[in-house]
Amino acid sequence: MPNLDLVVAELANAKRKHRKFVDAFFIRDPAYCDSPKVELERARKRLRLLGRRHEVDFRAVFEEEFWEAVVAYHDGEIEHAVQELAQCAAVVLRAMEHIQGK
């Protein structure tokens, strides 16, 4: 998969360039976001709304998967959090395919 190879190369490049590349999984800044569970519910509502209109986009799916990962992580469910992050990666790869016309 050329896109997956590109993602792996970008990961290696980012680690080389930025000493603290993703040094923490999630840092909650109350000025930036609400609690992870509130953000997850907001993302789920948006996804449901778009789904009813048959207009589901990258952001809606990615945000829901991301917040599921954050909530799982904060609940101590590391394996579940990793699975949700893999789903985030799958959404990114699908978005790459979409804009490439595949």
N, C-alpha and C positions, 0 to 999 in steps of 0.2 A: 504494500500500500504506500504509494508515494507520499500521501498526506501524513501518514503516521511516521514515516521516515523524516519528514520535515519537522514534525512536532518533536521527535526525539533529538534531532539536531539543534532545534531552538532551545530545548531544555539544557543541553550540554553547553551551548553558547551562553545562556543566561547564568548558569552556575559559574562559568568561568569569568564572566564580566562583573557579576554582582555578588560580592562576598556573602551577603545576607539574603540571597534570593529565597523568598518564602521561608524566612527564619522562624516564623510562627504560623500556625495553621489559621487561627482566627483571633483577631484582637477587636473586641467590641468597643466602639466609640459611640456613646449615647448621642452625640451630636450628629452622627452619620447614620445610625440605624437603631431600630428597636431591638428587643430581645430576639434571639434566633427563632424562637417558637412563633412570635408575632410576625416576623418576616416570612417564615414558612407559610403561615396561614394566608398572608397577603399574596404570596406567590401562587399558592394553590387557587385562591379566588380568581386571580387574574387568568390563570391557565384555564380554569373552568369557563370563565366568561368568554375567552377567545375560542375555546373549543366549541361552545354553543354556536358561535358565529362562523365556525370552520375557518378560523384565521390564526391558528397557532403558529407562533414564530419562535425563532431561536431564543430570544431573550426570555420568553415565558417558560419554555421548557428548561433552559439552563438555570434560571433563578430557582425554580422549584427543586431541581436536583441539587443545586449548591446548598440551599437552605436545609434540605433533608440531610446532607452530609454534615453540616454544622451542628444541627440538632443531635444527630447520632453521636458525633464526636463529644459534644458537651454532656451527653447522657452516658458516656463511657463505652459506647458501642463502636469500638474501633473498626472491627471487620465490616460492620454495616456502613460506617462512614467511608471506608475505602471503596466499598462497592458503589456507593452513591457518587464518589469522585470519579470512578471509572465510567459511570453513566454520564457525568459532566463531560468527560473526554469524548465519549461517543457522540454527544450532542455537538461538540465542537467539530469533530470530524465530519459529521453529517452536514453542518453548516458550510464547511469548506467544500464538500461535494456539491452542495446546492449552488453556491455562487460560481462554481466551475461548470455548472450546467450538467451535472451527472445525476 
